[in-house]
Amino acid sequence: MTVELWMDDGNPWYLSPDIWVVPGADPLAAPGQPTEDEPAYVWGRVHNRGTFDVSDATVRFYWADPSTLVTRASANLIGTSSAALAAGETKDVLCLTQWLPQFVNEGHECLIAEAFAPADPLPPHAPTDPFNVPTDRHVAQRESGRDQSLISR
């Protein structure tokens, strides 16, 4: 039996459907575009594609400037949440710490989320190793498109 946590990549890989933002004070409001210096909530969708339940999954949420090498040391940790998932279950996980978006890189920023558990740890990495989103099923990224910023002013 296994625990196998996933956060899906998008097409292209940096447009994950498993990360979204809810601007404002109500985390249950409609998703939308965050605004500089106005609090927002970040959500992540986690899938347990394994055959064993997990009671102690951790989800970390970060924001980063993708014009530089994005590592756990250079990304800005927003917060951490916990989740329990049955085998085969998908769950939306709220980062309980609100994100206060900053306008950097002309608003072209990215959100990163990673899900892991003691029974399904992250691959070995140093803090200065880049997130390996396309090849690590634990990690997803949501970035603004080339013609649209993630953050509005």
N, C-alpha and C positions, 0 to 999 in steps of 0.2 A: 504494500500500500504506500502511496505517495501523496505528498502535498505539492501542488504545482501552481504557484501564483503567477499570474500574467497581468500585464497592462498592455493593451494592444497598440501597435503603431498605426499611423494613418497612411494615406497615400497622397503625397510622399510621407515618409516615415515620421517627419517632425510635425505632422498635423494630426496627432492622436485624437480620436473621438472619446478617449477615456479620461480626458482632462478638460474641465470647463470652469468658467468664472461666473459668479453671481455678484454683480455690483450691489453695493448698499448694505443695509443693516439686517436684512432678512435673508438668511441662507437658503430659504425655500422659495425665494422669488425666482423669476425667469432668468436664465443665463443671458449674459450680454457682455459688452465690451467695457472693461474697467477704465476708470478715469484717474489721471494722475492725482495723487494725494487724497483720494477718496477711498475709504475702506471697501474691500470686496472679500468674498469667500471663494475658496478654491475647492473643487471637488475632484475626486478620482474614482474611476470605476475599476474594481479589482475582480479578477476571475480566478476561481480555484478549479483548475482543470485536472486536478488530481483525483485520487480515489479515497482520500482520507480527509476528515474534517480538520480544520485548524482553528484553534481558539485564541491564538496569540500572534496574529499577523500585525505587522507594523507598516504604516504608509507614511513616507516622508515627502513633503512638498517643498519645492525650491523655485526661485525665479533667478534668471541669469541673463546676461548680455551675450547673445550668440555670436557677436563679432569677435569674441575671444574664445580661447579654449575653455570649454565648460567642464569643470571638475567639481567634485564635492567640496574642495577647498575654495574654489572661486565662486561657486553658486551661493546664493543667499537663502538660507533655510527659513522658510515661512513658519513651518510647524510640523508636528508629528501626530498621527492618530493611530488608533488601534481598531482591529476588526476581527470578528470571528466569521468564518465561512465554512459552510458544509461542503462536502465533496460535490463538485459540479456547480456550485453556487456562484453567482455574480452579485456583487454588492457595491452600491455607491457609498463612498467614504468621504465625509466632510472633514476638511482641515479646520479644527476648532479655533485656531489662531487666525484672525483676520489678516489679510494681506493689504498693505498700504502701497499701491503701485507707485513707482518712481519712473519719470520719463527720462530714459537714457537711450543712446543709440537711435535717436529719432523715433522712439516708441517701438522699435523692433526688438522685442524681448521675448523670452521663452519661459514657459513653466515646465517643470520637470517633476515627475512623481515616481517613486519607487516603492514596491511592495515586497516584503520578505517576511520570513518567520524562522524560528530556530530549526524547524523541520524542513525549511526550504530557504537557506541563506543566500545572500548575494554572492556572486562569484568573487574570488579574492581580488582586491584592488587596493592601491595606495590612495590617500586623499588627493594626490595630484594627478591621478589617472583620469582621463576624460570619461564622462558617462558614455557607455557604448549602447546607445538606444537601439540601433537596428539589429543588434545581435543578442541583446540581453532582454529576455522576456519579462523580467522584473521591472523594467524601466520604460516610461513613455515620456514623450515631449510634445508640447503644444506651443508652436511658434507662430508669430505673425507671418503672413504671406509677404512676398517680395513687394507687392504694391499696397499693402495695408499694414498699419501698426497694430500691435496687440493693445497698446495703451493709447487712450485719447487724452487730449488736453482740454 
